[in-house]
């Protein structure tokens, strides 16, 4: 029998850290956002375990030391209203978003798009990333929190473009909404890692659960739930969600100065 505790990434991390400070450990396996990894590693709360199933997962989604493995992925991409933007006019790159035609409340951005910002800092370098995001801010985008509501607004014709998650965009596309999407390269990919507790009460059972979650059967369940799987032999639905584009996968090191990343992002878009 599996006892499941479900909550958001922040509350889950806080619960684990509070238990650890009290000398307790009630969990065997945790699945959360990538930003959880570093604080758990720093406090030595993770055990090293490389599942045999990890051999079917790309190396950029697996920790070399075995402390985490991506359970599913969530790339950023560009969504667009197909009634407002022709295929010929769709911006196919980050730079294309800086075209004057997209200035003035034409692009919807998340007020907490920190993962995208951190990923592009790592791949481009800080100077280039800051220059780009300042130029993007000069395009006068619409800043809103959340993804579902922003996708609905773009579908309704409020704005022609948005940066969001293709897995969510595809849900609306599949339902017939006038919205499509593409990957901007390199696509920044957020991960949702699965991790084994260093003081797991049931380590053998925890390892078996991880094995199942990363197995072909376990990953197919994710596809049915409209998630992006990580196994090489399991295609997303549609396959272009997980294949055919250059990517940069988020890494625990991205969060070493996460407070600084958040502050800079907020300053660029005047969110404070």
N, C-alpha and C positions, 0 to 999 in steps of 0.2 A: 504494500500500500504506500502510495506517495502522498505526503502531506505538502500541499502547495500554498505558499504565501505569495500573493500577487499585489504589487503596488508599483508606483512609478520609480524611475531610476534613482532620483534623489532620496526619497524616503527609504528605499531599500538599502542604499549605502549607509544612511544614517542609522538604520536599525542594526546593521552588521557591526558598525563601529561602536555603537552604544553597548551592544552585547560584549564586544571584545574588551572594552574598558571595564566592564563589570566582571570580567573573567568567565564569561559564558560563551557557548557556541552551539546554537540550535540548528544550524544549517549544514547541509552536505554539498549542495550544488547551487550556484547562483547564475542567473542569466540577467544581464542588464546592459546598460549603455557602455560604450568604450571608455568613457570618462571615469568609470568605476575602477578600472584596472590599476592605475597608478597608486591611489590611496590604499588599496588592499595589498598591493605588492610592498609598498613602503612599510607597512605595519606587519609584514610577514604573515598575512592571513590566508594566503593561497598556497596550495600544494601543487607540485609539478606532476602533471599527468598528460602524457601524449597518447591519445586514443589511437588504436590501430586504424580507425576510420579516417584519421587525419591524413593518411597517405593519399586519399582521394580529394584532398583540399589543397588549393594553391598555397604556396609557402608564405605569401604576403598576408594570408588570413590565419596563420598558425604561429604562435609564439615559439621561437627557437628553443627556449628553455622549458616549454610545456606548461606554463602557468595559465594560459588561456588559448582557446580556439574559437574563431568566429562561428556562431551558430547560424546566423543569417546576416545578410548585408543590406544596406540601404543607400544606394548611390543618389547623389544630387543630379538633377537634370533640369532642362528648360521645357516648360509647358507653354502651349500657345492655343489661342482660340482660332479654330480653323475657318471661321466665318470672317474673322478680322485680319488674319495674316495668311497670305497665299504661300504655297510651298516655296516659291521663288524668293519670297521676302523673309523667310524664317531665319533669324540669326543663328548661324551654325557654329559660332565660337564665342568665347568670352569677349574678345575684342569687338565682335559684331554688335554686342549689346551697347557699345559706346557710340554707335551711329546716331547722328542728330535726330533721325526719324523716330527714335525710341525715347526721346526726351519729353518730360512733362507727364507724369502719372501714367506711363505706359508699361512699366515693369513693377510687378509685385514681389516684394522681398519679405522674408521673415525677420521680425525684430530680434530673433535669437538664432540667426544663421551663423553661429560661431564655428560649427564644424567645418563649413565650407571655407570660412576665412582662415582657420588654422591649417587646413589641408593645403590651401594654395600658398600660404606662407612657407610651408615646408617644401613644396615642389618648385616654387618660383623664387624663393628668398624673400625676406621681409621687405626690402626696398621696393621690389617690383610689385609685390602684393598690395602694399600700402598705396602705391601710385595708382594701381588699377582700381582699388575700392574707392579711392577719393574721386576718380573719374566717374565711377559708377554712381556715386552719391550725387555728383553734379548733373546726372541725368534726371534727377528729381523723381526717384522711384517712390512707390507707395509702400510704406512699412506697416506691416500688421503681424500680430502673433498668430501662430497656428498654420496648418496646411489645408485641412478640409474646407474651412470657410474661404480661404483664398482661392482654392481651386473652383469652388462654387461661384465665386464672383467673376473669375475669368470665364467660366463656362457661360455665365449670364451676360457676358459682354462688357463688364465694368472696366476691364483692362485686357489688353491683348496678350501680355506675356507674364510669366511668373517663374521663379526658381523654386523648385520643390522636389519631391521624391517621385521618380517615375512609377514606382510600385503603386503609389496612391493615385497618380494621374491616370494610370492604366485602368484602374477600377472604374473611373468615370468614363474613360474612352469606351470600355467594354459595354457600358450601359447606354451608349449612344449619344453621350454628351459631345458637343462640338469642340472637343479638345484633343490635342495630340501632343507628343513630346519627343525630345531627342536628348542625347547625351552631349554635354559640352566637355571637350577633352583638354586636359585629363579630368575625368570625372572623379570628384572627391567621394569616397565610399565610406560611410559610417558602418561600424560593425557592432553587433550585439553578441558579446562573447559568452561562452559557457566556461565556468571556473569551478574547481574543486576546493573545498575548504581545507586549510592546513590542519585544523582540529576537527575534521569531520567525524561525527558520531558513528557514521556508517560508510566508511570509505569505499568498501567493495561495492556496495549498492550504488554509491555515488558514481563510481567509474562505469558501472553497467548502464546507468542512466545517460551519462555522457556519450557512451558508445552508441546507444540507441538514437539519441538526438542527432548525432552526426552520421548515422547510417543512411543508406539509400531510402529505406522505408521512412525513417524519421524526417528526412529532408523533403520527401514527397508530400508529407503532411503539411509542411510549410508552404509548398507550392499551392496546395488546396486552400490555404489560408491567405493567399495572395501576397506571400512574402518572397524574398529573393534568396534562393538556396545558395549554399557555398560549395557543394560537391561538384566535381567535374562531370560526373555522369548523371546529374539531375538538372534538367533544363528548367529555367523559370518559365512562366506563362504570361506573355510570349518570351521566347528565348533571348530576345534583344535586351531584356531587363538585366541580364547577367553576362552577356557575351558580345564581342564585336566592338569594343571600345577600349581606349587607353584609360587607366585608372590610377589613382593614388589612394591607398587605403589608410584610414586614420590609424595612429599609433599612440600608445600610452605617452610617449615623449611629447606629443602635441599638447599635453595637459600640464606640463611642468610649470608653465607660466600662464595658466588658463585665465586667471584673474586679469592679467595684462591683456590677453586676447579679447576678453569680454569688454574691458574698458575702452580699448582702441576701436573696436567695432562700434560701440555705442557713441564714441566721440565722432567717428566718421559720419555716422548717420543722424547725429544730433538727437540721440535717444535718451539723454540724461538731463 
